[in-house]
Amino acid sequence: MTDEPDLSLVPDVAELVEDLKRRVAERRRTGDYPTELITELRAHFERVRRHRPVTDLEYLAAQLDALDALGWFSADKIVLDSPRPGARTAHSLVARAVARQTHGILDQVQLFGDAVREALRTVLAALEEPRGHVHDDLLGQLETLHDEVAELRRGPDDATGALASVRARLEAVEAAIAGGRFPSPFERRHLEALRTTADDDRLRALAREFEPTAPVLDIGGAESFASALKEVGVEVLSVEADQAVAHLLTLSGAGLGGVALVVGAEGLSVQEVATIVSLSFDKVRPGGRVVVGTTPLHPAYLRLLFEEAGFAGVEVRADAAGPERAVLVAVR
Amino acid sequence: MRIDQLLVSASRGDAVTQSAFEIRSVLRRLGPSDIYARYFEPGLIGDVRALEEYDRRPGADARRDVLCYHAAIGEPEVASFLAARPERLAVVYHNISPGHMFREYQPRLADLLDLGRQELRELAGRVEIALAPSRYNASELEEMGFKDVRVVPLVIDRMRLHGVEPHAPTAHHLTTAVKGPVALFVGQLLPHKRPDFLVEAFHMLVTYLVPEAHLILAGAGPLREYRRSLQHYINELNLSTLWLAGRVTEAELAAFFRRADVFVTASEHEGVCVPLVEAMSFDVPTVARAFSAIPETLEDGGLLLPPDDDPALMAEAMAVVMTEPDVRAALVERGRRRLAAFDAEDARAGYVKHLGDLR
């Protein structure tokens, strides 16, 4: 007996590779892998990369300096040497004969070159102006927020635990109040009542965004928002958040008056939101609206998605729920 | 007679600097030898000398002394210095990454890389011996016009990380919190190493083949925009078991290698791929694509995939190593046998022989 593994199990690495290729081909043949998967993955990475332009202004300045160092156009720089006997004399004679024209052309080229150089210097100065850097900074901030959202989404257990902990502490405080150990005007039931009233007002305000358009597909399917839409006279179709993409795909043509992601859409993944935005552009008729009150995405990133999808009027406003929240309204 | 070495820049942990230290220990068997560099970190003062000091080296004899240049990037000042030297020249070519893959992210770096190849070409006629740690590098040198090109294996201390105590918190996390098989990549997050290809393959692996798998990409991401794009891509694919570990210490690396079930690389340009050797030393089976010097580093010591562009094949390879114990065991054994070829003392002897020929 020996502990050494039997190398004959992989008699030949090349043979194993051939076997792996056969397995991949079989998966593709049976449809395990979507046909366009790799193309779509690469296109997606390309989109991510394209949103991160790199502007190295120092490099640009160095290139302009190198251009400056080239100096003036000059007839003196035209080489007249030649290995053939007498050719240098011939070149010199021709150069003298057309000197006026040569200088005329070089002067014009010099003027043009100077103007281009000056224009490039102006462009560089404009880029170096701090206000010109906003786009890059914004992308950085968006990414930080996006990463934080992704982190939060990865740790639902921790978030649930944190909420449970807060709730337990609140209940302990209330128990202390109920026991008469100290009085407080901030009881949870009062806060709940205040929040509910504020929520109703907010939902009615959001429902009014759809007043000229119908029907509205309400993604999330919460009764509270459906009621608010009906209250302002807007026909509503409800769909659960996890069914939204599939439902949108079944719709033919641009028959919707609007799409709402207001209540109950918090659990959508970033990719699902991106897909819904893209599909909404196809399924909502011109003039219709998409209103987003709750998603895992930062409003500025969301705006980018809508603009990329082709929506003309995209507006991010403060939400009635408070200054820390925002609502996005996009007009098809 | 002296044989000294010249680097553009020297820093601790840098592979080129490490190689220069190894070669210096060999050269000092033959006679006096120092390392000179145009740029070096303050911690190396005393161990590495400034370029300006070269003319003041003890016992200088310009007609007989040899200056051995480590080529890995361009630097006009060093190129002018070399061009003006009366000493005999040798080159150790570590390979220069392709500039075009960096241009989009750092055009200045791309310029320096392109310049490095240009400078090397201009030096070809003056160099007496050009040493290459792989046949791939050697063929590039010959293409550049170098006449006496010799392949000398890099001095790799294959057991280096075995003497390092694994970082305890990392090891604890990897054994308690990371469930399922772990694939490991070690290397900088640079475009020519194709970490994006590994992300694609891993996406297919966890979506269709081994849902509980993990992937750790360990290495710095010096191109900020590229690294951020990659992180963004990973987030959007919702690959919660893919970990961009960033720059890691040797202790963390030791912990990663001890936990890894498979080492993977999709790199398309390597002068030599040291992490493949380190993986083999930890009995970690390896999967790589047949680009540049990777086939000659790996030979049949691991699973060498064709140089095509199909991440599905990489995913399938990771899956088979993770889930089929017989295949895994056989690849580990192949790795052990291949590892025997990387003997540091043999490599040192190679440098003694070839640089000794210049005496």
HADDOCK unambig.tbl for C-alpha pairs under 7 A between the chains (distance, minus, plus):
assign (segid A and resid 5 and name CA) (segid B and resid 329 and name CA) 6.00 0.50 0.50
assign (segid A and resid 5 and name CA) (segid B and resid 330 and name CA) 5.73 0.50 0.50
assign (segid A and resid 5 and name CA) (segid B and resid 333 and name CA) 6.88 0.50 0.50
assign (segid A and resid 6 and name CA) (segid B and resid 330 and name CA) 6.44 0.50 0.50
assign (segid A and resid 7 and name CA) (segid B and resid 330 and name CA) 5.17 0.50 0.50
assign (segid A and resid 9 and name CA) (segid B and resid 326 and name CA) 6.66 0.50 0.50
assign (segid A and resid 9 and name CA) (segid B and resid 327 and name CA) 6.60 0.50 0.50
assign (segid A and resid 9 and name CA) (segid B and resid 330 and name CA) 6.76 0.50 0.50
assign (segid A and resid 10 and name CA) (segid B and resid 327 and name CA) 6.29 0.50 0.50
assign (segid A and resid 10 and name CA) (segid B and resid 330 and name CA) 6.33 0.50 0.50
assign (segid A and resid 13 and name CA) (segid B and resid 300 and name CA) 6.71 0.50 0.50
assign (segid A and resid 13 and name CA) (segid B and resid 303 and name CA) 6.20 0.50 0.50
assign (segid A and resid 17 and name CA) (segid B and resid 305 and name CA) 6.55 0.50 0.50
assign (segid A and resid 20 and name CA) (segid B and resid 313 and name CA) 6.64 0.50 0.50
assign (segid A and resid 20 and name CA) (segid B and resid 316 and name CA) 6.32 0.50 0.50
assign (segid A and resid 20 and name CA) (segid B and resid 317 and name CA) 6.75 0.50 0.50
assign (segid A and resid 21 and name CA) (segid B and resid 313 and name CA) 6.42 0.50 0.50
assign (segid A and resid 24 and name CA) (segid B and resid 312 and name CA) 6.55 0.50 0.50
assign (segid A and resid 24 and name CA) (segid B and resid 313 and name CA) 6.43 0.50 0.50
assign (segid A and resid 45 and name CA) (segid B and resid 233 and name CA) 6.12 0.50 0.50
assign (segid A and resid 48 and name CA) (segid B and resid 229 and name CA) 6.01 0.50 0.50
assign (segid A and resid 48 and name CA) (segid B and resid 233 and name CA) 6.67 0.50 0.50
assign (segid A and resid 49 and name CA) (segid B and resid 229 and name CA) 5.58 0.50 0.50
assign (segid A and resid 52 and name CA) (segid B and resid 225 and name CA) 6.58 0.50 0.50
assign (segid A and resid 54 and name CA) (segid B and resid 105 and name CA) 6.23 0.50 0.50
assign (segid A and resid 59 and name CA) (segid B and resid 108 and name CA) 6.60 0.50 0.50
assign (segid A and resid 150 and name CA) (segid B and resid 235 and name CA) 6.36 0.50 0.50
assign (segid A and resid 154 and name CA) (segid B and resid 240 and name CA) 6.61 0.50 0.50
assign (segid A and resid 270 and name CA) (segid B and resid 236 and name CA) 6.50 0.50 0.50
assign (segid A and resid 271 and name CA) (segid B and resid 236 and name CA) 6.47 0.50 0.50
